[in-house]
Amino acid sequence: MKKNFLTLPLVILLVLMDVIVYAQPGDDDGSGGLEGNDPPPAPINTKLIWLAILALVYGFYSIKKYRKAI
């Protein structure tokens, strides 16, 4: 019974957090323009090689650990 009791509040919390996380306060001046002085996006292409290397190392570590457990 306790599992069912906590499921509904948890689902409601997750749904409401989704709305809160993506909601941004606006400074609407009534002009209706959506484009403004946004900062330039952060580049991610310089760190993708390191991310791929770390993913391969973690993959080999996980495989080695799994085979040792068998």
CHARMM internal coordinates of N, CA and C (Angstrom, degrees):
IC EDIT
DIST 1 N 1 CA 1.4459
DIST 1 CA 1 C 1.5135
ANGL 1 N 1 CA 1 C 111.13
DIST 1 C 2 N 1.3437
ANGL 1 CA 1 C 2 N 116.80
DIHE 1 N 1 CA 1 C 2 N -34.24
DIST 2 N 2 CA 1.4513
ANGL 1 C 2 N 2 CA 120.16
DIHE 1 CA 1 C 2 N 2 CA -178.28
DIST 2 CA 2 C 1.5270
ANGL 2 N 2 CA 2 C 110.88
DIHE 1 C 2 N 2 CA 2 C -65.80
DIST 2 C 3 N 1.3210
ANGL 2 CA 2 C 3 N 117.26
DIHE 2 N 2 CA 2 C 3 N -35.19
DIST 3 N 3 CA 1.4618
ANGL 2 C 3 N 3 CA 121.02
DIHE 2 CA 2 C 3 N 3 CA 179.53
DIST 3 CA 3 C 1.5332
ANGL 3 N 3 CA 3 C 109.81
DIHE 2 C 3 N 3 CA 3 C -61.85
DIST 3 C 4 N 1.3113
ANGL 3 CA 3 C 4 N 117.41
DIHE 3 N 3 CA 3 C 4 N -45.52
DIST 4 N 4 CA 1.4587
ANGL 3 C 4 N 4 CA 120.88
DIHE 3 CA 3 C 4 N 4 CA 179.20
DIST 4 CA 4 C 1.5266
ANGL 4 N 4 CA 4 C 111.33
DIHE 3 C 4 N 4 CA 4 C -67.90
DIST 4 C 5 N 1.3241
ANGL 4 CA 4 C 5 N 116.57
DIHE 4 N 4 CA 4 C 5 N -30.84
DIST 5 N 5 CA 1.4584
ANGL 4 C 5 N 5 CA 120.99
DIHE 4 CA 4 C 5 N 5 CA -179.52
DIST 5 CA 5 C 1.5245
ANGL 5 N 5 CA 5 C 111.46
DIHE 4 C 5 N 5 CA 5 C -67.87
DIST 5 C 6 N 1.3289
ANGL 5 CA 5 C 6 N 117.57
DIHE 5 N 5 CA 5 C 6 N -34.01
DIST 6 N 6 CA 1.4611
ANGL 5 C 6 N 6 CA 121.13
DIHE 5 CA 5 C 6 N 6 CA -178.29
DIST 6 CA 6 C 1.5257
ANGL 6 N 6 CA 6 C 113.46
DIHE 5 C 6 N 6 CA 6 C -90.65
DIST 6 C 7 N 1.3044
ANGL 6 CA 6 C 7 N 118.54
DIHE 6 N 6 CA 6 C 7 N -15.42
DIST 7 N 7 CA 1.4505
ANGL 6 C 7 N 7 CA 121.28
DIHE 6 CA 6 C 7 N 7 CA -175.97
DIST 7 CA 7 C 1.5261
ANGL 7 N 7 CA 7 C 111.94
DIHE 6 C 7 N 7 CA 7 C -67.94
DIST 7 C 8 N 1.2945
ANGL 7 CA 7 C 8 N 118.33
DIHE 7 N 7 CA 7 C 8 N -47.76
DIST 8 N 8 CA 1.4603
ANGL 7 C 8 N 8 CA 120.98
DIHE 7 CA 7 C 8 N 8 CA -177.82
DIST 8 CA 8 C 1.5294
ANGL 8 N 8 CA 8 C 112.58
DIHE 7 C 8 N 8 CA 8 C -63.18
DIST 8 C 9 N 1.3363
ANGL 8 CA 8 C 9 N 120.05
DIHE 8 N 8 CA 8 C 9 N -48.45
DIST 9 N 9 CA 1.4671
ANGL 8 C 9 N 9 CA 118.17
DIHE 8 CA 8 C 9 N 9 CA 177.22
DIST 9 CA 9 C 1.5210
ANGL 9 N 9 CA 9 C 113.19
DIHE 8 C 9 N 9 CA 9 C -62.02
DIST 9 C 10 N 1.3335
ANGL 9 CA 9 C 10 N 116.81
DIHE 9 N 9 CA 9 C 10 N -34.48
DIST 10 N 10 CA 1.4572
ANGL 9 C 10 N 10 CA 119.83
DIHE 9 CA 9 C 10 N 10 CA 178.89
DIST 10 CA 10 C 1.5268
ANGL 10 N 10 CA 10 C 111.11
DIHE 9 C 10 N 10 CA 10 C -66.42
DIST 10 C 11 N 1.3113
ANGL 10 CA 10 C 11 N 117.77
DIHE 10 N 10 CA 10 C 11 N -43.20
DIST 11 N 11 CA 1.4582
ANGL 10 C 11 N 11 CA 121.52
DIHE 10 CA 10 C 11 N 11 CA 177.97
DIST 11 CA 11 C 1.5289
ANGL 11 N 11 CA 11 C 110.55
DIHE 10 C 11 N 11 CA 11 C -63.81
DIST 11 C 12 N 1.3185
ANGL 11 CA 11 C 12 N 117.17
DIHE 11 N 11 CA 11 C 12 N -43.23
DIST 12 N 12 CA 1.4685
ANGL 11 C 12 N 12 CA 120.82
DIHE 11 CA 11 C 12 N 12 CA 178.50
DIST 12 CA 12 C 1.5234
ANGL 12 N 12 CA 12 C 109.96
DIHE 11 C 12 N 12 CA 12 C -62.40
DIST 12 C 13 N 1.3310
ANGL 12 CA 12 C 13 N 117.54
DIHE 12 N 12 CA 12 C 13 N -42.76
DIST 13 N 13 CA 1.4582
ANGL 12 C 13 N 13 CA 121.42
DIHE 12 CA 12 C 13 N 13 CA 179.09
DIST 13 CA 13 C 1.5229
ANGL 13 N 13 CA 13 C 111.51
DIHE 12 C 13 N 13 CA 13 C -61.57
DIST 13 C 14 N 1.3300
ANGL 13 CA 13 C 14 N 117.20
DIHE 13 N 13 CA 13 C 14 N -44.59
DIST 14 N 14 CA 1.4560
ANGL 13 C 14 N 14 CA 120.30
DIHE 13 CA 13 C 14 N 14 CA -179.78
DIST 14 CA 14 C 1.5276
ANGL 14 N 14 CA 14 C 111.82
DIHE 13 C 14 N 14 CA 14 C -64.98
DIST 14 C 15 N 1.3190
ANGL 14 CA 14 C 15 N 117.12
DIHE 14 N 14 CA 14 C 15 N -39.19
DIST 15 N 15 CA 1.4679
ANGL 14 C 15 N 15 CA 120.10
DIHE 14 CA 14 C 15 N 15 CA 178.90
DIST 15 CA 15 C 1.5243
ANGL 15 N 15 CA 15 C 110.33
DIHE 14 C 15 N 15 CA 15 C -66.65
DIST 15 C 16 N 1.3146
ANGL 15 CA 15 C 16 N 117.08
DIHE 15 N 15 CA 15 C 16 N -43.78
DIST 16 N 16 CA 1.4606
ANGL 15 C 16 N 16 CA 119.67
DIHE 15 CA 15 C 16 N 16 CA -179.80
DIST 16 CA 16 C 1.5240
ANGL 16 N 16 CA 16 C 111.71
DIHE 15 C 16 N 16 CA 16 C -70.10
DIST 16 C 17 N 1.3316
ANGL 16 CA 16 C 17 N 118.22
DIHE 16 N 16 CA 16 C 17 N -33.54
DIST 17 N 17 CA 1.4593
ANGL 16 C 17 N 17 CA 119.72
DIHE 16 CA 16 C 17 N 17 CA 177.40
DIST 17 CA 17 C 1.5145
ANGL 17 N 17 CA 17 C 110.52
DIHE 16 C 17 N 17 CA 17 C -65.39
DIST 17 C 18 N 1.3095
ANGL 17 CA 17 C 18 N 117.51
DIHE 17 N 17 CA 17 C 18 N -35.22
DIST 18 N 18 CA 1.4495
ANGL 17 C 18 N 18 CA 120.91
DIHE 17 CA 17 C 18 N 18 CA 178.18
DIST 18 CA 18 C 1.5258
ANGL 18 N 18 CA 18 C 110.19
DIHE 17 C 18 N 18 CA 18 C -60.77
DIST 18 C 19 N 1.3022
ANGL 18 CA 18 C 19 N 116.78
DIHE 18 N 18 CA 18 C 19 N -42.18
DIST 19 N 19 CA 1.4656
ANGL 18 C 19 N 19 CA 120.80
DIHE 18 CA 18 C 19 N 19 CA 179.47
DIST 19 CA 19 C 1.5260
ANGL 19 N 19 CA 19 C 110.26
DIHE 18 C 19 N 19 CA 19 C -68.37
DIST 19 C 20 N 1.3182
ANGL 19 CA 19 C 20 N 117.12
DIHE 19 N 19 CA 19 C 20 N -41.29
DIST 20 N 20 CA 1.4638
ANGL 19 C 20 N 20 CA 121.01
DIHE 19 CA 19 C 20 N 20 CA -177.76
DIST 20 CA 20 C 1.5251
ANGL 20 N 20 CA 20 C 111.43
DIHE 19 C 20 N 20 CA 20 C -68.86
DIST 20 C 21 N 1.3124
ANGL 20 CA 20 C 21 N 117.41
DIHE 20 N 20 CA 20 C 21 N -39.16
DIST 21 N 21 CA 1.4593
ANGL 20 C 21 N 21 CA 120.77
DIHE 20 CA 20 C 21 N 21 CA -177.02
DIST 21 CA 21 C 1.5180
ANGL 21 N 21 CA 21 C 111.23
DIHE 20 C 21 N 21 CA 21 C -65.96
DIST 21 C 22 N 1.3140
ANGL 21 CA 21 C 22 N 118.00
DIHE 21 N 21 CA 21 C 22 N -39.08
DIST 22 N 22 CA 1.4510
ANGL 21 C 22 N 22 CA 120.53
DIHE 21 CA 21 C 22 N 22 CA -176.22
DIST 22 CA 22 C 1.5264
ANGL 22 N 22 CA 22 C 113.28
DIHE 21 C 22 N 22 CA 22 C -90.85
DIST 22 C 23 N 1.3096
ANGL 22 CA 22 C 23 N 118.21
DIHE 22 N 22 CA 22 C 23 N -9.69
DIST 23 N 23 CA 1.4545
ANGL 22 C 23 N 23 CA 120.49
DIHE 22 CA 22 C 23 N 23 CA 178.94
DIST 23 CA 23 C 1.5241
ANGL 23 N 23 CA 23 C 109.03
DIHE 22 C 23 N 23 CA 23 C -78.66
DIST 23 C 24 N 1.3136
ANGL 23 CA 23 C 24 N 116.58
DIHE 23 N 23 CA 23 C 24 N 131.08
DIST 24 N 24 CA 1.4524
ANGL 23 C 24 N 24 CA 121.86
DIHE 23 CA 23 C 24 N 24 CA 179.05
DIST 24 CA 24 C 1.5136
ANGL 24 N 24 CA 24 C 108.77
DIHE 23 C 24 N 24 CA 24 C -119.92
DIST 24 C 25 N 1.3241
ANGL 24 CA 24 C 25 N 116.06
DIHE 24 N 24 CA 24 C 25 N 135.74
DIST 25 N 25 CA 1.4574
ANGL 24 C 25 N 25 CA 117.21
DIHE 24 CA 24 C 25 N 25 CA 177.08
DIST 25 CA 25 C 1.5268
ANGL 25 N 25 CA 25 C 109.68
DIHE 24 C 25 N 25 CA 25 C -67.05
DIST 25 C 26 N 1.2893
ANGL 25 CA 25 C 26 N 116.05
DIHE 25 N 25 CA 25 C 26 N 139.10
DIST 26 N 26 CA 1.4505
ANGL 25 C 26 N 26 CA 119.51
DIHE 25 CA 25 C 26 N 26 CA -177.43
DIST 26 CA 26 C 1.5139
ANGL 26 N 26 CA 26 C 112.07
DIHE 25 C 26 N 26 CA 26 C -107.00
DIST 26 C 27 N 1.2993
ANGL 26 CA 26 C 27 N 114.52
DIHE 26 N 26 CA 26 C 27 N 160.08
DIST 27 N 27 CA 1.4548
ANGL 26 C 27 N 27 CA 120.85
DIHE 26 CA 26 C 27 N 27 CA 174.10
DIST 27 CA 27 C 1.5287
ANGL 27 N 27 CA 27 C 107.32
DIHE 26 C 27 N 27 CA 27 C -120.65
DIST 27 C 28 N 1.3223
ANGL 27 CA 27 C 28 N 113.16
DIHE 27 N 27 CA 27 C 28 N 57.44
DIST 28 N 28 CA 1.4526
ANGL 27 C 28 N 28 CA 119.80
DIHE 27 CA 27 C 28 N 28 CA -175.60
DIST 28 CA 28 C 1.5246
ANGL 28 N 28 CA 28 C 109.98
DIHE 27 C 28 N 28 CA 28 C -67.53
DIST 28 C 29 N 1.3225
ANGL 28 CA 28 C 29 N 114.70
DIHE 28 N 28 CA 28 C 29 N 120.10
DIST 29 N 29 CA 1.4672
ANGL 28 C 29 N 29 CA 119.66
DIHE 28 CA 28 C 29 N 29 CA 178.56
DIST 29 CA 29 C 1.5229
ANGL 29 N 29 CA 29 C 111.60
DIHE 28 C 29 N 29 CA 29 C -99.74
DIST 29 C 30 N 1.3172
ANGL 29 CA 29 C 30 N 115.59
DIHE 29 N 29 CA 29 C 30 N 4.88
DIST 30 N 30 CA 1.4531
ANGL 29 C 30 N 30 CA 119.04
DIHE 29 CA 29 C 30 N 30 CA 177.30
DIST 30 CA 30 C 1.5124
ANGL 30 N 30 CA 30 C 114.43
DIHE 29 C 30 N 30 CA 30 C 91.41
DIST 30 C 31 N 1.3425
ANGL 30 CA 30 C 31 N 117.91
DIHE 30 N 30 CA 30 C 31 N -2.90
DIST 31 N 31 CA 1.4610
ANGL 30 C 31 N 31 CA 119.43
DIHE 30 CA 30 C 31 N 31 CA -178.42
DIST 31 CA 31 C 1.5204
ANGL 31 N 31 CA 31 C 111.75
DIHE 30 C 31 N 31 CA 31 C -78.37
DIST 31 C 32 N 1.3225
ANGL 31 CA 31 C 32 N 117.43
DIHE 31 N 31 CA 31 C 32 N -23.28
DIST 32 N 32 CA 1.4602
ANGL 31 C 32 N 32 CA 120.73
DIHE 31 CA 31 C 32 N 32 CA 177.04
DIST 32 CA 32 C 1.5057
ANGL 32 N 32 CA 32 C 114.11
DIHE 31 C 32 N 32 CA 32 C 82.94
DIST 32 C 33 N 1.3209
ANGL 32 CA 32 C 33 N 119.16
DIHE 32 N 32 CA 32 C 33 N 3.59
DIST 33 N 33 CA 1.4585
ANGL 32 C 33 N 33 CA 121.31
DIHE 32 CA 32 C 33 N 33 CA -179.98
DIST 33 CA 33 C 1.5141
ANGL 33 N 33 CA 33 C 111.60
DIHE 32 C 33 N 33 CA 33 C -79.40
DIST 33 C 34 N 1.3136
ANGL 33 CA 33 C 34 N 117.36
DIHE 33 N 33 CA 33 C 34 N 136.82
DIST 34 N 34 CA 1.4518
ANGL 33 C 34 N 34 CA 121.51
DIHE 33 CA 33 C 34 N 34 CA -179.89
DIST 34 CA 34 C 1.5166
ANGL 34 N 34 CA 34 C 112.15
DIHE 33 C 34 N 34 CA 34 C -97.93
DIST 34 C 35 N 1.3094
ANGL 34 CA 34 C 35 N 117.98
DIHE 34 N 34 CA 34 C 35 N -18.98
DIST 35 N 35 CA 1.4503
ANGL 34 C 35 N 35 CA 120.43
DIHE 34 CA 34 C 35 N 35 CA -178.21
DIST 35 CA 35 C 1.5169
ANGL 35 N 35 CA 35 C 109.37
DIHE 34 C 35 N 35 CA 35 C -92.10
DIST 35 C 36 N 1.3034
ANGL 35 CA 35 C 36 N 114.81
DIHE 35 N 35 CA 35 C 36 N 137.68
DIST 36 N 36 CA 1.4485
ANGL 35 C 36 N 36 CA 119.00
DIHE 35 CA 35 C 36 N 36 CA -178.53
DIST 36 CA 36 C 1.5113
ANGL 36 N 36 CA 36 C 110.84
DIHE 35 C 36 N 36 CA 36 C -147.82
DIST 36 C 37 N 1.2959
ANGL 36 CA 36 C 37 N 116.23
DIHE 36 N 36 CA 36 C 37 N -152.36
DIST 37 N 37 CA 1.4546
ANGL 36 C 37 N 37 CA 122.12
DIHE 36 CA 36 C 37 N 37 CA -178.78
DIST 37 CA 37 C 1.5183
ANGL 37 N 37 CA 37 C 109.82
DIHE 36 C 37 N 37 CA 37 C -94.49
DIST 37 C 38 N 1.3064
ANGL 37 CA 37 C 38 N 116.65
DIHE 37 N 37 CA 37 C 38 N 69.01
DIST 38 N 38 CA 1.4526
ANGL 37 C 38 N 38 CA 121.49
DIHE 37 CA 37 C 38 N 38 CA 178.48
DIST 38 CA 38 C 1.5234
ANGL 38 N 38 CA 38 C 109.43
DIHE 37 C 38 N 38 CA 38 C -77.32
DIST 38 C 39 N 1.3320
ANGL 38 CA 38 C 39 N 117.19
DIHE 38 N 38 CA 38 C 39 N 143.95
DIST 39 N 39 CA 1.4673
ANGL 38 C 39 N 39 CA 119.27
DIHE 38 CA 38 C 39 N 39 CA 175.74
DIST 39 CA 39 C 1.5232
ANGL 39 N 39 CA 39 C 109.72
DIHE 38 C 39 N 39 CA 39 C -70.02
DIST 39 C 40 N 1.3275
ANGL 39 CA 39 C 40 N 117.57
DIHE 39 N 39 CA 39 C 40 N 154.27
DIST 40 N 40 CA 1.4632
ANGL 39 C 40 N 40 CA 119.42
DIHE 39 CA 39 C 40 N 40 CA 179.10
DIST 40 CA 40 C 1.5223
ANGL 40 N 40 CA 40 C 110.35
DIHE 39 C 40 N 40 CA 40 C -66.22
DIST 40 C 41 N 1.3234
ANGL 40 CA 40 C 41 N 117.76
DIHE 40 N 40 CA 40 C 41 N 148.51
DIST 41 N 41 CA 1.4702
ANGL 40 C 41 N 41 CA 119.98
DIHE 40 CA 40 C 41 N 41 CA -179.57
DIST 41 CA 41 C 1.5224
ANGL 41 N 41 CA 41 C 110.92
DIHE 40 C 41 N 41 CA 41 C -67.23
DIST 41 C 42 N 1.3103
ANGL 41 CA 41 C 42 N 116.34
DIHE 41 N 41 CA 41 C 42 N 150.26
DIST 42 N 42 CA 1.4669
ANGL 41 C 42 N 42 CA 121.70
DIHE 41 CA 41 C 42 N 42 CA 179.73
DIST 42 CA 42 C 1.5273
ANGL 42 N 42 CA 42 C 109.47
DIHE 41 C 42 N 42 CA 42 C -77.37
DIST 42 C 43 N 1.3321
ANGL 42 CA 42 C 43 N 117.31
DIHE 42 N 42 CA 42 C 43 N 134.19
DIST 43 N 43 CA 1.4647
ANGL 42 C 43 N 43 CA 119.47
DIHE 42 CA 42 C 43 N 43 CA 178.74
DIST 43 CA 43 C 1.5271
ANGL 43 N 43 CA 43 C 110.91
DIHE 42 C 43 N 43 CA 43 C -74.23
DIST 43 C 44 N 1.3186
ANGL 43 CA 43 C 44 N 116.86
DIHE 43 N 43 CA 43 C 44 N 135.78
DIST 44 N 44 CA 1.4595
ANGL 43 C 44 N 44 CA 120.29
DIHE 43 CA 43 C 44 N 44 CA 178.19
DIST 44 CA 44 C 1.5194
ANGL 44 N 44 CA 44 C 111.58
DIHE 43 C 44 N 44 CA 44 C -113.97
DIST 44 C 45 N 1.3194
ANGL 44 CA 44 C 45 N 117.73
DIHE 44 N 44 CA 44 C 45 N -8.45
DIST 45 N 45 CA 1.4634
ANGL 44 C 45 N 45 CA 119.98
DIHE 44 CA 44 C 45 N 45 CA -174.11
DIST 45 CA 45 C 1.5249
ANGL 45 N 45 CA 45 C 112.75
DIHE 44 C 45 N 45 CA 45 C -70.60
DIST 45 C 46 N 1.3388
ANGL 45 CA 45 C 46 N 119.33
DIHE 45 N 45 CA 45 C 46 N -18.97
DIST 46 N 46 CA 1.4601
ANGL 45 C 46 N 46 CA 120.04
DIHE 45 CA 45 C 46 N 46 CA -179.02
DIST 46 CA 46 C 1.5175
ANGL 46 N 46 CA 46 C 112.29
DIHE 45 C 46 N 46 CA 46 C -77.28
DIST 46 C 47 N 1.3033
ANGL 46 CA 46 C 47 N 118.90
DIHE 46 N 46 CA 46 C 47 N -21.00
DIST 47 N 47 CA 1.4637
ANGL 46 C 47 N 47 CA 121.81
DIHE 46 CA 46 C 47 N 47 CA -177.42
DIST 47 CA 47 C 1.5235
ANGL 47 N 47 CA 47 C 113.19
DIHE 46 C 47 N 47 CA 47 C -107.26
DIST 47 C 48 N 1.3116
ANGL 47 CA 47 C 48 N 118.60
DIHE 47 N 47 CA 47 C 48 N 2.78
DIST 48 N 48 CA 1.4651
ANGL 47 C 48 N 48 CA 120.69
DIHE 47 CA 47 C 48 N 48 CA -178.28
DIST 48 CA 48 C 1.5249
ANGL 48 N 48 CA 48 C 112.53
DIHE 47 C 48 N 48 CA 48 C -67.44
DIST 48 C 49 N 1.3160
ANGL 48 CA 48 C 49 N 117.60
DIHE 48 N 48 CA 48 C 49 N -33.03
DIST 49 N 49 CA 1.4633
ANGL 48 C 49 N 49 CA 120.12
DIHE 48 CA 48 C 49 N 49 CA 179.25
DIST 49 CA 49 C 1.5200
ANGL 49 N 49 CA 49 C 109.89
DIHE 48 C 49 N 49 CA 49 C -66.19
DIST 49 C 50 N 1.3383
ANGL 49 CA 49 C 50 N 117.01
DIHE 49 N 49 CA 49 C 50 N -44.02
DIST 50 N 50 CA 1.4611
ANGL 49 C 50 N 50 CA 120.48
DIHE 49 CA 49 C 50 N 50 CA 177.87
DIST 50 CA 50 C 1.5259
ANGL 50 N 50 CA 50 C 111.00
DIHE 49 C 50 N 50 CA 50 C -63.44
DIST 50 C 51 N 1.3101
ANGL 50 CA 50 C 51 N 116.58
DIHE 50 N 50 CA 50 C 51 N -38.42
DIST 51 N 51 CA 1.4623
ANGL 50 C 51 N 51 CA 120.11
DIHE 50 CA 50 C 51 N 51 CA 178.35
DIST 51 CA 51 C 1.5271
ANGL 51 N 51 CA 51 C 110.86
DIHE 50 C 51 N 51 CA 51 C -64.33
DIST 51 C 52 N 1.3126
ANGL 51 CA 51 C 52 N 117.45
DIHE 51 N 51 CA 51 C 52 N -41.35
DIST 52 N 52 CA 1.4580
ANGL 51 C 52 N 52 CA 121.21
DIHE 51 CA 51 C 52 N 52 CA 178.62
DIST 52 CA 52 C 1.5282
ANGL 52 N 52 CA 52 C 111.17
DIHE 51 C 52 N 52 CA 52 C -65.93
DIST 52 C 53 N 1.3337
ANGL 52 CA 52 C 53 N 117.14
DIHE 52 N 52 CA 52 C 53 N -41.08
DIST 53 N 53 CA 1.4677
ANGL 52 C 53 N 53 CA 120.60
DIHE 52 CA 52 C 53 N 53 CA 178.76
DIST 53 CA 53 C 1.5259
ANGL 53 N 53 CA 53 C 110.49
DIHE 52 C 53 N 53 CA 53 C -63.37
DIST 53 C 54 N 1.3163
ANGL 53 CA 53 C 54 N 116.92
DIHE 53 N 53 CA 53 C 54 N -45.31
DIST 54 N 54 CA 1.4603
ANGL 53 C 54 N 54 CA 120.21
DIHE 53 CA 53 C 54 N 54 CA 178.81
DIST 54 CA 54 C 1.5268
ANGL 54 N 54 CA 54 C 111.73
DIHE 53 C 54 N 54 CA 54 C -64.19
DIST 54 C 55 N 1.3250
ANGL 54 CA 54 C 55 N 117.49
DIHE 54 N 54 CA 54 C 55 N -36.01
DIST 55 N 55 CA 1.4569
ANGL 54 C 55 N 55 CA 120.83
DIHE 54 CA 54 C 55 N 55 CA 177.76
DIST 55 CA 55 C 1.5339
ANGL 55 N 55 CA 55 C 110.49
DIHE 54 C 55 N 55 CA 55 C -65.17
DIST 55 C 56 N 1.3264
ANGL 55 CA 55 C 56 N 117.41
DIHE 55 N 55 CA 55 C 56 N -41.43
DIST 56 N 56 CA 1.4648
ANGL 55 C 56 N 56 CA 120.14
DIHE 55 CA 55 C 56 N 56 CA 178.18
DIST 56 CA 56 C 1.5253
ANGL 56 N 56 CA 56 C 111.57
DIHE 55 C 56 N 56 CA 56 C -66.05
DIST 56 C 57 N 1.3313
ANGL 56 CA 56 C 57 N 116.97
DIHE 56 N 56 CA 56 C 57 N -42.17
DIST 57 N 57 CA 1.4667
ANGL 56 C 57 N 57 CA 120.13
DIHE 56 CA 56 C 57 N 57 CA 178.20
DIST 57 CA 57 C 1.5282
ANGL 57 N 57 CA 57 C 110.27
DIHE 56 C 57 N 57 CA 57 C -62.03
DIST 57 C 58 N 1.3171
ANGL 57 CA 57 C 58 N 116.91
DIHE 57 N 57 CA 57 C 58 N -44.44
DIST 58 N 58 CA 1.4641
ANGL 57 C 58 N 58 CA 119.89
DIHE 57 CA 57 C 58 N 58 CA 179.00
DIST 58 CA 58 C 1.5291
ANGL 58 N 58 CA 58 C 110.88
DIHE 57 C 58 N 58 CA 58 C -65.19
DIST 58 C 59 N 1.3152
ANGL 58 CA 58 C 59 N 117.67
DIHE 58 N 58 CA 58 C 59 N -37.79
DIST 59 N 59 CA 1.4658
ANGL 58 C 59 N 59 CA 120.91
DIHE 58 CA 58 C 59 N 59 CA 177.81
DIST 59 CA 59 C 1.5152
ANGL 59 N 59 CA 59 C 111.93
DIHE 58 C 59 N 59 CA 59 C -62.91
DIST 59 C 60 N 1.3408
ANGL 59 CA 59 C 60 N 116.78
DIHE 59 N 59 CA 59 C 60 N -45.90
DIST 60 N 60 CA 1.4599
ANGL 59 C 60 N 60 CA 119.82
DIHE 59 CA 59 C 60 N 60 CA 178.05
DIST 60 CA 60 C 1.5247
ANGL 60 N 60 CA 60 C 111.39
DIHE 59 C 60 N 60 CA 60 C -65.03
DIST 60 C 61 N 1.3147
ANGL 60 CA 60 C 61 N 117.35
DIHE 60 N 60 CA 60 C 61 N -38.49
DIST 61 N 61 CA 1.4648
ANGL 60 C 61 N 61 CA 121.51
DIHE 60 CA 60 C 61 N 61 CA 177.34
DIST 61 CA 61 C 1.5253
ANGL 61 N 61 CA 61 C 110.49
DIHE 60 C 61 N 61 CA 61 C -62.37
DIST 61 C 62 N 1.3288
ANGL 61 CA 61 C 62 N 117.09
DIHE 61 N 61 CA 61 C 62 N -43.96
DIST 62 N 62 CA 1.4631
ANGL 61 C 62 N 62 CA 120.51
DIHE 61 CA 61 C 62 N 62 CA -179.64
DIST 62 CA 62 C 1.5196
ANGL 62 N 62 CA 62 C 111.60
DIHE 61 C 62 N 62 CA 62 C -65.50
DIST 62 C 63 N 1.3309
ANGL 62 CA 62 C 63 N 117.30
DIHE 62 N 62 CA 62 C 63 N -41.13
DIST 63 N 63 CA 1.4629
ANGL 62 C 63 N 63 CA 120.94
DIHE 62 CA 62 C 63 N 63 CA 178.95
DIST 63 CA 63 C 1.5277
ANGL 63 N 63 CA 63 C 110.30
DIHE 62 C 63 N 63 CA 63 C -64.59
DIST 63 C 64 N 1.3389
ANGL 63 CA 63 C 64 N 116.27
DIHE 63 N 63 CA 63 C 64 N -44.25
DIST 64 N 64 CA 1.4603
ANGL 63 C 64 N 64 CA 120.18
DIHE 63 CA 63 C 64 N 64 CA 179.38
DIST 64 CA 64 C 1.5253
ANGL 64 N 64 CA 64 C 111.06
DIHE 63 C 64 N 64 CA 64 C -62.52
DIST 64 C 65 N 1.3163
ANGL 64 CA 64 C 65 N 116.66
DIHE 64 N 64 CA 64 C 65 N -42.19
DIST 65 N 65 CA 1.4662
ANGL 64 C 65 N 65 CA 121.36
DIHE 64 CA 64 C 65 N 65 CA 179.10
DIST 65 CA 65 C 1.5261
ANGL 65 N 65 CA 65 C 110.66
DIHE 64 C 65 N 65 CA 65 C -65.25
DIST 65 C 66 N 1.3269
ANGL 65 CA 65 C 66 N 117.54
DIHE 65 N 65 CA 65 C 66 N -40.13
DIST 66 N 66 CA 1.4693
ANGL 65 C 66 N 66 CA 121.87
DIHE 65 CA 65 C 66 N 66 CA -178.99
DIST 66 CA 66 C 1.5340
ANGL 66 N 66 CA 66 C 109.86
DIHE 65 C 66 N 66 CA 66 C -66.99
DIST 66 C 67 N 1.3266
ANGL 66 CA 66 C 67 N 116.85
DIHE 66 N 66 CA 66 C 67 N -42.50
DIST 67 N 67 CA 1.4649
ANGL 66 C 67 N 67 CA 119.62
DIHE 66 CA 66 C 67 N 67 CA -179.03
DIST 67 CA 67 C 1.5193
ANGL 67 N 67 CA 67 C 111.12
DIHE 66 C 67 N 67 CA 67 C -68.39
DIST 67 C 68 N 1.3280
ANGL 67 CA 67 C 68 N 117.28
DIHE 67 N 67 CA 67 C 68 N -33.01
DIST 68 N 68 CA 1.4604
ANGL 67 C 68 N 68 CA 120.02
DIHE 67 CA 67 C 68 N 68 CA 179.30
DIST 68 CA 68 C 1.5300
ANGL 68 N 68 CA 68 C 110.78
DIHE 67 C 68 N 68 CA 68 C -69.81
DIST 68 C 69 N 1.3292
ANGL 68 CA 68 C 69 N 116.96
DIHE 68 N 68 CA 68 C 69 N -29.79
DIST 69 N 69 CA 1.4558
ANGL 68 C 69 N 69 CA 121.32
DIHE 68 CA 68 C 69 N 69 CA -178.84
DIST 69 CA 69 C 1.5372
ANGL 69 N 69 CA 69 C 111.65
DIHE 68 C 69 N 69 CA 69 C -73.93
DIST 69 C 70 N 1.3066
ANGL 69 CA 69 C 70 N 116.42
DIHE 69 N 69 CA 69 C 70 N -23.47
DIST 70 N 70 CA 1.4823
ANGL 69 C 70 N 70 CA 119.72
DIHE 69 CA 69 C 70 N 70 CA -176.75
DIST 70 CA 70 C 1.4869
ANGL 70 N 70 CA 70 C 111.24
DIHE 69 C 70 N 70 CA 70 C -78.98
END
COOR INIT
IC SEED 1 N 1 CA 1 C
IC BUILD
